[in-house]
Amino acid sequence: MQLEIVFLRRALKDLRGLPKSDRDRVLERLQAYAADPDNPRHAVLAPVGAAPTCRLRVGDWRVLFDRNGGRIEVRGVRHRPEAYR
C-alpha cells in the first residue's frame, strides 16, 4: 500500500534548511516508509499521550508527521534535541 506524502509549509522550510546530503537521506527514508508503512525496520514511533504526531528517525534528524488514512502529512523535520521539546 503506497501512501501519499504531503508537506506542510513548515516542513518544506525545515527541509530547505538541511544540508543537501541530509535532505536527500530524509526524503529517501520518507519515500521508503510511504512505499511500505508496515515494515518494522522503519522504526516509526506512534504518538504518546496527547501528541498527535508520529516520528521517523533519520540519523540525528526526526521527521514529525501525521498519518491519516492513505496520507502522510509531514509537519516538520527537526534535529534530535529540538524534536523532543
Buried (B, 14 or more C-beta within 10 A) or exposed (E): EEBEBEBBEEBEEBBEEBEEEBBEBBBEBBEBBBEEBEEEEBEBEEEEEEEEBBBBBBEEBBBBBBBEEEEBBBBBBBEEEEBEE
